[in-house]
Amino acid sequence: MIASLLKNCPEAHIYVLCMDDYVFEYFEKFPSAHITTISLSDFETKDLLELKNTRSVAEYCWTLSPCLPWYILENYDSIDLITYLDADLFFYSSVYSIFEEINQGSIAIIEHRFTEELLDRIVNGKFCVEWVSFRRDSEGMRCLARWRNQCIEWCFYRLENGKMGDQKYLDEWPDLYSGCHVIENIGAGVAPWNYGNYEISEKDGSITVDGLPLIFYHFHQFQIVKKGKFDRISKFYSEKWPVPEIIYSRYEDALLAISQKIEIYDSNFFYRKSYIEKLFNAMIKRWQS
């Protein structure tokens, strides 16, 4: 994600919340002027530590979604606009058209844009927490502070009283905040739940979505099985629509290329499944201790 974003937005500065020491040490090994790393020990506040053991790993990560941009805006006064991004995104073309569309909006969010077959899933949230922008103005900060407090109070993987994880809170934002912009560019936020809506093709080496440039794709559920082998997408989606080969093949090529750099740090990290499982289980055990 980071490499693809910098390729298509060279002026970007990326703040990475490292969820364990392993990731933090990796970025320390390969520093970049475009990346600032934040260790979990520096980031976690008393209120976060108190609720940590009450939530699953996924639920705790979702809880931190609004906490990260809040932390950055609180600690870096020079930032006027910040965008939260999921780590499983990949950028295929320039992001500047998105920011032109947002213009002076205080908040920017993206709809899931479910296909007709998946419209029932809107019960889990109309909007997707994959790209969420906040401006340092009264409305942007008010929205972010409220979302942070809501997720600290309740953020679980279940539908309950109009809530679902971190994302269903976004449903009411367009009604609550006049400065909330819903991004309309269909090239932003293409994902397994909506690619069936579009004609995806390639023109002059660029991928298009209904004739418009594909800006970024959300690789929900994508997994690395072993060296050179990937589990792309759930059959839940692929049985409904053919997998967009040109999108996935480019992502896989990028993963293989970046893996060569990662293997300098740890030759086993990407490809030994037992090692990854061991690392993941150790993370859970540490969080629960």
N, C-alpha and C positions, 0 to 999 in steps of 0.2 A: 504494500500500500504506500509506504513512505517514498520508495524510489519512483513509483508511477506518479505520485502527486508532485514531487519535485520536478519531474520531467515536464509536467504540464502546467506547473505553477512555480517557476524557479524562485520567486520572491517569498515563497511560503516559509514560515518558521513553525516547526512542529514540536509540540510538547507531549512527551510520551510518559504516561503513568506506568511504571514497571511493577507488575503484580508480584514479582518475586526477585530475589537477589540475582538469580541467574540472568534474567533479562537486563537488569541494571548493569551488571558486570560486562555483558556483551556490548552494550552501547558505550561503556567506558573504554572498551578495547578498541572500538572503531568510532571515535568522536567525529562529529560533523558540526560545522558552523550553523547548519539549518535545524539542528535538533537539540532540544533541552530535555534531559531526563529527570524524572521525579521519582524518588524512591518511595515505596509504600510507607516506610517508617517515618519519613518526613511529612507525608501527606495525611496519614490517618489522624483524625481528631478524637477527642474523648468520646463524643457521641457515636462516631463510627465504630470505635473499638467495642463499645458497650453492646452494639447490636450485631456485631460480626458473627458470633457463634449462633445466632438465631436464624441465620439465612444460609441457603446453599451457596456454593461457589458462584453459580450463575446469578442468583438473586443478589449476592453481594456486589458482583460486578455491575449489575444494572443499577444498584443503589448508588454506585460511584459515578454513573453517567453525568448527572448534573453537578456532582461535587467537584469534578475535575475542572470544567470551565469556570466555576465559581472560585476555586482555589487560584487559578491562573490570573483571573481578573483582580483578585484581592492582592496578589503578590507581584504583578507586573503592570505598573501604572501606565506604561506606554501603549498598551494594547487597547484599541478602540472597538474592534470587532473580532470575535472569536467563534470558531466553528468546531463543534464536537463531531468527530468522525469515528465510525466503527472500524476496527482493525481489519475486517475481512472485505474491504472495498478495494477496487483496482481502477485506476484512472486511465482512460484511453485517449482523451483529447483535452483541450484547454478548459479550465474551470471558469475563465473570466466571464463567460456569458451568464453564468449563474449569479455572480456578484453584480453584474450589470442589471440583471432582473431584480435582485433584492434591493438595489439602489440604496435608499436611506432607511429601509425598514429596520425596525428594532429587533425583530425576531424572524427567523426563516425556517420552515419545516417542509417536509416532503410527504405526500400521500403514498400509501402502499400501492394504490392504483391496481387493485386486485382485478384479475380477469373475472368475467361473468360467472365462471364455474366456481370461483372462490369467494364470491361476495359475502357469503355467510361468515367468513373469517374477519370481517370488519368489526365484529363484536369484540375482538381482542385489541382493537385500536385502528382508527382511520389513518393515522400517521405513523411513519417508521422512524425510530430513533437510529438513524444511520448518518444523517447530516442535520445538525441543529445549530443554527447560528444565533448569537446574541450580540447586540451592540451595547457599548458602555453608555447607556442613557437611562433615564428613569424607568421607562417601560421595560427595556431589555433586562435590566438588573432586577426589577420587581418580579418579572416572570421567572427568571432563573432562580432567584432566592426562594420563591414559592415552590418551584419544582424540586429544588434540593430538599426543602423541609418535608415535602410530601413523600419523597422517596425514602428519606430517613425514617419517617413515621411508618410507612407501609410500602413494601416492594417485594412481592412474592409471585411465584410462577403459578398463578391461578386467577381466574376471573371471579371477582368478589366485589359486590356493591359498586359496580361501575368502574372498578380498577383492575388493571392487569399489568404486572411488572412495573417498568418505568414508563411505558409508552402510552397507555390509555389516558394518562393525565394530559396529553397533548390535544386530545379531542376538542376541548373547550377553548383552546388558545385563540383561534380566529374570532370567537365571540367576545372573549375577555379583553383582548389587546388589539387596538386599532392598528398598531404597527406590526402586526404579525403577518408576514407574507408567506403564502403557500406557493412554493416553487412549481412553475408550470412546465418548464423545459423537460420534455419526455426523455431526453438523453441522460438526465440525472436520475439515478435511482432505479435503473432497470435491475430486475431481480427474478428469482425463480417464480415468484407469485404473480408476476405481470408480463414476463417476456412473451407469453402467448398472445398478448394484445397487439404485438408489433410485427412488422416485416423487418427482419434483421438481415443486412446484406453488407457487402464489402465493395467500396468504390475507391480506386486509386490508392489502395493500401489502408484506407480508413474504414472503420466499421460504422455503419449508419443504422438508425432506428427510425423507421418510416421516413427515410431520407434525411434525417437530421443526425449530426455527429453523436455517437455514443460517448458520453462524458465519463460516467462511472457505472460499474456493475457491482452488485452486492452478492458475494459468494457465500450465501447462507448454506450451512451444512457441509461445505466443501472440506474434504479431509485428505491428508497425505497418508497413504497406506504404506508404501515403501518407496525406495528409490525409483523414480520414473513412473510410479503407479499412483493414481488418484481416484478417490471416490467423489465424483463430481456433484451429484445431486440426488435427492431422494426420488424414488420411483413415484412417489405421490405427485411429483411435478412432471417427471420425464415421460410417464405413461400418458399424460394429457397432451403434451406438446414436445416435438423433437428438441433435444438439447441444442442450443446455439453453439455449434462447434467452433466457429471462428472466435467467439468470445472466450470460451474455456481454453482452447489450445494456446492462445496468447498468454493467458494467465499462467498456465502450466509451464510454458517456456520461460516466463519471468521467474517463477519459483525455482526452476532448475538452475537458472543463472545466478540468482542470489544465494542459492544453497552452496555454491562453490566458495563464496565468501564466508558463510557461516561455518563451513567445514574447517576453515582455517582455525576457528575458535574451538570447535568441537566436532570431530569427524563423525560422531554418532548421533548428533542431535536430530537431524531430519529423518533418518531412515530406520532407526532401530525402535520399533514400536514399543517393545518392552521398556526401553529406556524412557520414552516419553510418558508411558503409563506410570512408571516408577516416580518420575518427576511430578506428575500430576497428583498422584496419591500422596506424595510427601507434602505437596502444597496444601492439600485438604487436611492432612493430619496436623500440620503446623497451624492452620487457621482454627482448627477445633481444639487446640491445646490451650 
